[in-house]
Amino acid sequence: MRVRLKLLAASLFFVACQADSNYGNSELFSDTGSSSLPEGYVVVEDSMSNAHEFMNLFNEFCAANMPRLDKIESAARLYSWENLPAEMANMVSPADPSTPFKGWYIPSENLPVMIGITETVFEGEPAYGCSLAADLDGNQVKGIAVKSFPDAKLIADQTQHGQRYRIWQGTDYIYNLTDASPSELTGVSLSMMWIGEI
């Protein structure tokens, strides 16, 4: 099971990218009728560091909408996110080329990020994933991320090829944090996966 989770998490890995412009605001999903965040996710509203901003974007677009990938696609259209260029999408998409994948970048002066969604089959069940990546220190993001899923259990923490992979199993989701801190580089990806029927 551990190896399969590692492979699944690795298939969602994204690398950091740089871009410029502005990303959308949070009004689309902030009304009281929006879906609730899983496992204690809280959107930070104070003046924030880039790591806090990263978590806000993850919570706003991935966590608040999973496993409904169509809602994330709606946000991409509403905010006019830029599709990832073909070569970049190829670089960050799942390892299996037959796995459906869509990716965009959300440009911002402070923190440009890439977001990607995928729908696949895992052990005979449908699986839905959303990932966010940015050029940040993974250790800073980890300190904030683990507070967002306090009931999840750490099931893997491995370093391989200059990257650190950490996987948590929650009640409804699998979370993966991959970063380049072992190489003393920046770059982090945070993913969540829902396995099963919606």
LOMISE-529718 format. One record per residue (C-alpha): residue in three letters; x, y, z. Coordinates in steps of 0.2 Angstrom, whole numbers, plus 5000, padded with zeros to 4 digits. Last residue first. Example, Ala and Ser with C-alpha at 12.3 -4.5 7.8 and 13.67 -1.06 7.14 Angstrom:
ser506849955036/ala506249785039/
This chain:
ile490850574972/glu491350384970/gly493050334977/ile494750404980/trp494950584984/met496750654982/met497650814989/ser499150894983/leu500451014989/ser501951054978/val503551144984/gly505051234975/thr506551314984/leu508251234983/glu509351164997/ser509451004988/pro508550915003/ser507351065003/ala506651024985/asp504850994991/thr503450874990/leu501950885001/asn500550744998/tyr498850735006/ile497750585005/tyr495850625008/asp494250565016/thr494850525034/gly496550585032/gln498150485026/trp499650595026/ile501150585013/arg502850675014/tyr504050664999/arg505750755001/gln506650794985/gly508450784980/his508350614971/gln507450534985/thr506950585003/gln505550495012/asp504250535024/ala502750415022/ile501150375033/leu500950545042/lys499150525050/ala497850655046/asp496850725060/pro497750895060/phe497350935042/ser497651115040/lys498851125054/val499951015044/ala499951135030/ile500651285040/gly502251205046/lys502451105029/val502351275019/gln503851345028/asn504851175026/gly504451175008/asp505351345005/leu504351424990/asp504351424971/ala502551374969/ala501451214966/leu499651174969/ser498851004966/cys497150934964/gly496750754963/tyr495250644959/ala495250454960/pro493950334953/glu494050154960/gly494850004953/glu496450004963/phe496650194958/val495750254943/thr496150434936/glu495550614937/thr496850744937/ile496950934942/gly498351054941/ile498751224949/met500351324946/val500751464957/pro501451644955/leu501651724972/asn501951914975/glu501751984957/ser500351854954/pro500051734939/ile498851584942/tyr499551454931/trp498451324923/gly498451134922/lys497250994916/phe497650814916/pro496850654910/thr497950504914/ser498450414897/pro500150494898/asp500550394914/ala501850494923/pro500550624929/ser500750804922/val502150914927/met503350904912/asn501950884899/ala501051034905/met502651134904/glu502951074886/ala501051114881/pro501051284889/leu500051284905/asn498351364902/glu498251544908/trp496951574922/ser495551684915/tyr494751714933/leu493051644928/arg493751504916/ala495051444929/ala493651454943/ser492551354932/glu493851214930/ile494051214949/lys492151184951/asp492251044938/leu493550954948/arg492250924961/pro493250814973/met493750934980/asn493051114980/ala493551194996/ala495251094997/cys495851134980/phe495351314975/glu495251414992/asn496251295003/phe497651284991/leu497551474988/asn497551515006/met498951385009/phe500051474996/glu499651645004/his500151575021/ala501851525013/asn502051695005/ser501851775021/met500251845027/ser499352005032/asp497951925041/glu496551815033/val497151645034/val495851515027/val495551375038/tyr495551195034/gly494951085048/glu494850915040/pro493950965024/leu493451135019/ser491551165018/ser490651185001/ser490051364996/gly488351425002/thr489051545015/asp489951645001/ser491851624999/phe491951524984/leu491851644970/glu492451794981/ser494251744983/asn495051854971/gly495751804955/tyr497651804950/asn498651954945/ser500151974933/asp501851884933/ala502451714931/gln503751604939/cys503551414940/ala503851284954/val503751094949/phe502250984951/phe502050814958/leu500350724956/ser501150564949/ala502250564964/ala500750554976/leu500150404966/leu501850324966/lys502050354985/leu500350294988/arg500650134978/val502250104988/arg501450125004/met500050005000/
